[in-house]
Amino acid sequence: MRTENIKIYQDYIACLNARELNRLGTSVASKVVYNGSTLGLAGYQKMVADDSTVASRLRFDCRPRGDFQGLPVNGRRVVFYENVFYRFMEGLIVEVWSVVDYKAIENQI
């Protein structure tokens, strides 16, 4: 089961990265619940990307110097992810929502 879930999740991320939202139904249930609210697949697809919003998962593999967001990284290699949503207007990013996995960074230093 664990291996199957990992594969489903990898397919989900690949679908998002390829911007093939029409394939989300292979990884996301038709009655998906997001933060306690039932969105359904169509609502979830709209949340991920619509006419003005794009969601992305970014992977960082870096060696920040000194402190990084208050964490004493001091040039050590850290790998972490950021989930970010961008809202566009008139061809420009006008708003950004971001969640960084700081716990993953803490666990590496």
FIZAGU-944863 format. One record per residue: residue number from 1; x, y, z of N, C-alpha, C in turn. Coordinates in steps of 0.2 Angstrom, whole numbers. Example, Ala and Ser with C-alpha at 12.3 -4.5 7.8 and 13.67 -1.06 7.14 Angstrom:
<drenzas>
DRENZA num    nx    ny    nz   cax   cay   caz    cx    cy    cz
DRENZA   1    66   -28    39    62   -22    39    66   -16    39
DRENZA   2    64   -11    35    68    -5    36    64     0    39
</drenzas>
This chain:
<drenzas>
DRENZA num    nx    ny    nz   cax   cay   caz    cx    cy    cz
DRENZA   1     4    -6     0     0     0     0     4     6     0
DRENZA   2    10     6     4    14    12     4    17    14    -2
DRENZA   3    20     9    -6    23    10   -12    17    12   -17
DRENZA   4    11    10   -17     6    12   -21     4    19   -20
DRENZA   5     4    21   -14     3    28   -12     8    33   -14
DRENZA   6    14    31   -14    20    35   -16    19    36   -24
DRENZA   7    18    31   -27    17    31   -35    11    36   -36
DRENZA   8     6    35   -33     0    40   -34     2    47   -33
DRENZA   9     6    48   -28     8    55   -26    13    58   -31
DRENZA  10    17    53   -33    22    55   -39    19    57   -45
DRENZA  11    14    53   -47    10    54   -53     6    61   -52
DRENZA  12     3    62   -46     0    69   -45     5    75   -46
DRENZA  13    11    74   -43    15    80   -44    17    81   -51
DRENZA  14    19    75   -54    20    75   -61    15    79   -65
DRENZA  15     9    77   -64     3    80   -67     3    88   -66
DRENZA  16     4    90   -60     4    97   -58    10   100   -62
DRENZA  17    16    97   -62    22   100   -65    21   101   -73
DRENZA  18    17    96   -76    16    96   -83    10   100   -85
DRENZA  19     7   103   -80     1   107   -80    -5   103   -84
DRENZA  20    -5    97   -83   -10    93   -86   -16    91   -81
DRENZA  21   -19    97   -79   -24    96   -74   -30    92   -76
DRENZA  22   -31    91   -83   -36    86   -85   -35    79   -82
DRENZA  23   -29    77   -80   -27    71   -78   -27    70   -70
DRENZA  24   -29    76   -67   -29    75   -59   -34    70   -57
DRENZA  25   -39    68   -61   -44    63   -58   -40    56   -58
DRENZA  26   -34    55   -60   -31    49   -59   -28    48   -52
DRENZA  27   -27    54   -49   -24    54   -42   -28    57   -37
DRENZA  28   -33    61   -39   -37    65   -34   -45    62   -35
DRENZA  29   -48    61   -29   -55    58   -29   -60    64   -31
DRENZA  30   -65    61   -34   -70    66   -37   -74    70   -31
DRENZA  31   -73    67   -25   -76    71   -19   -71    73   -15
DRENZA  32   -65    76   -17   -59    78   -13   -61    83    -8
DRENZA  33   -58    82    -2   -59    87     3   -53    91     4
DRENZA  34   -53    98     4   -47   102     5   -48   106    11
DRENZA  35   -44   106    16   -44   110    22   -51   110    25
DRENZA  36   -55   104    25   -61   103    28   -67   104    24
DRENZA  37   -66   107    18   -71   108    13   -71   104     7
DRENZA  38   -77   101     6   -78    97     0   -78   101    -7
DRENZA  39   -72   101   -11   -72   104   -17   -74   101   -23
DRENZA  40   -73    94   -23   -74    90   -29   -68    91   -33
DRENZA  41   -68    87   -38   -62    87   -43   -62    93   -47
DRENZA  42   -68    96   -49   -68   102   -53   -66   108   -49
DRENZA  43   -68   108   -43   -66   114   -38   -58   113   -37
DRENZA  44   -56   107   -36   -49   107   -34   -45   109   -40
DRENZA  45   -47   107   -46   -43   109   -52   -43   116   -53
DRENZA  46   -49   120   -52   -49   127   -52   -45   130   -47
DRENZA  47   -44   127   -41   -40   130   -36   -32   129   -38
DRENZA  48   -30   124   -41   -23   123   -43   -21   128   -48
DRENZA  49   -26   129   -53   -24   134   -59   -31   136   -62
DRENZA  50   -32   142   -62   -37   145   -66   -35   151   -70
DRENZA  51   -40   155   -72   -38   161   -76   -33   166   -73
DRENZA  52   -32   166   -66   -28   171   -63   -23   167   -58
DRENZA  53   -24   161   -57   -20   158   -51   -16   152   -54
DRENZA  54   -10   151   -51    -6   145   -53    -3   143   -46
DRENZA  55    -3   136   -45     0   133   -39     7   130   -42
DRENZA  56    12   130   -37    18   126   -39    21   123   -33
DRENZA  57    25   118   -33    29   115   -28    36   116   -30
DRENZA  58    40   120   -27    47   121   -28    52   117   -24
DRENZA  59    57   114   -27    62   111   -23    69   115   -23
DRENZA  60    71   116   -17    77   120   -16    83   115   -14
DRENZA  61    89   116   -16    95   112   -14   100   117   -14
DRENZA  62   102   120    -8   106   125    -8   110   125    -2
DRENZA  63   115   130    -2   119   131     4   119   139     6
DRENZA  64   114   141    10   113   148    12   119   150    16
DRENZA  65   121   156    16   126   158    20   123   162    26
DRENZA  66   126   161    32   124   164    38   117   161    40
DRENZA  67   112   165    43   106   163    44   101   163    38
DRENZA  68    97   158    38    92   158    33    85   158    37
DRENZA  69    81   163    36    74   163    39    75   162    47
DRENZA  70    80   165    50    81   164    57    84   157    59
DRENZA  71    86   153    54    89   146    56    97   147    54
DRENZA  72   101   145    59   108   145    58   111   140    53
DRENZA  73   110   141    46   112   136    41   120   137    40
DRENZA  74   122   143    39   129   144    39   133   140    34
DRENZA  75   130   140    27   134   137    22   132   129    21
DRENZA  76   129   126    26   127   119    25   122   118    20
DRENZA  77   123   112    17   118   110    12   111   108    15
DRENZA  78   106   111    12    99   110    14    95   109     8
DRENZA  79    90   104     9    85   103     4    79   103     7
DRENZA  80    74   108     4    68   109     6    63   111     1
DRENZA  81    57   111     2    51   112    -3    47   118    -1
DRENZA  82    45   122    -6    40   127    -5    34   126    -9
DRENZA  83    28   126    -6    22   126   -10    20   133   -10
DRENZA  84    18   135   -16    17   143   -18    11   143   -23
DRENZA  85     7   148   -21     2   150   -26     3   157   -28
DRENZA  86     2   158   -35     3   165   -38    -3   167   -41
DRENZA  87    -5   173   -40   -11   176   -43    -9   182   -48
DRENZA  88   -11   181   -54    -9   185   -59   -14   191   -61
DRENZA  89   -12   196   -63   -17   201   -66   -13   205   -71
DRENZA  90   -16   206   -77   -13   210   -83    -6   207   -84
DRENZA  91    -5   201   -84     1   198   -86     7   198   -81
DRENZA  92     5   200   -75    10   201   -69     8   197   -63
DRENZA  93    13   194   -59    11   192   -53     9   197   -48
DRENZA  94     3   197   -45     1   202   -41     0   200   -33
DRENZA  95     0   194   -32     0   191   -26     3   184   -25
DRENZA  96     6   183   -19     9   176   -18     8   174   -11
DRENZA  97     6   167   -11     5   164    -5    10   158    -4
DRENZA  98    14   158     1    19   153     1    19   149     8
DRENZA  99    21   143     7    22   138    13    29   135    12
DRENZA 100    33   136    17    40   133    16    40   128    22
DRENZA 101    43   122    21    44   117    26    51   118    30
DRENZA 102    50   123    35    55   125    39    58   119    43
DRENZA 103    53   115    45    55   109    50    60   105    46
DRENZA 104    59   104    40    64   100    36    71   103    36
DRENZA 105    71   110    36    78   113    36    81   112    43
DRENZA 106    77   113    48    79   112    55    82   105    56
DRENZA 107    78   100    53    81    93    54    87    92    51
DRENZA 108    89    96    46    96    95    43   102    99    46
DRENZA 109   100   104    50   106   107    53   108   106    60
</drenzas>
